[in-house]
Amino acid sequence: SSLSLAHWFDARFGWSEAPEESFKRAYSAAQKALSLDDTDPVVHGLIGCIHLYLREYEQAIQEAQKAVVLGPSHSFAHAIAAHIYRFSGEFNQAIGMIKKAMRLQPLLASWYYMELGMSYYCIGKYEKAKECAEHFRRLAESRGEQIAWVAYLMLAMNYVRLGREREARLAVVELTRLNPDYSLEVDRRYSCYRDLNIIESQHEDLRKAGLK
């Protein structure tokens, strides 16, 4: 499952020069792992993510549910399920899942705050979303994680919604410093929300903050 996970992260966050090939490798590795042990919740979660990025939402949710049933005390399984529920438009379920993941794992992965904050943004709870982005930023930066730039993306969107456009623009400056290759076009390529209006709303906010 670790090999499948590595390929999936490469494709998901644009770290691979050939994302489609990375997805295929992730799926192949996950299927092999599943043939060895079909009770591994992480493998089911990863297969769910692959279905998600193929826009096969019902299959993705089914795998997320399997992951949680097989790993009732498994933090990562719940976090992956939250990721799937969020992009599938089930935001309250995503919030419930990621909160449980946080309770199950005291030493949090920083992206757990990303999942929670993005779900809050999608249901219009911008102050809570901003607070999650700040937690995410502090934790990711303290660990020297590459993914820290996403926190500034989240901050920019939520500052716009909160009427704090100067701070939104400063967040975009930091975002582009940390990830100069990022653009709205890149974001559209890797986003897979079932409801396309969500990505359009995010991009409208980011344009107001100065991102192109």
Secondary structure, 3 states (H helix, E strand, C coil): CHHHHHHHHHHHCCCCCCHHHHHHHHHHHHHHHHHHCCCCHHHHHHHHHHHHHCCCHHHHHHHHHHHHHHCCCCHHHHHHHHHHHHHCCCHHHHHHHHHHHHHHCCCCCCHHHHHHHHHHHHCCCHHHHHHHHHHHHHHHHHCCCHHHHHHHHHHHHHHHHCCCHHHHHHHHHHHHHHCCCCCHHHHHHHCCCCCHHHHHHHHHHHHHCCCC
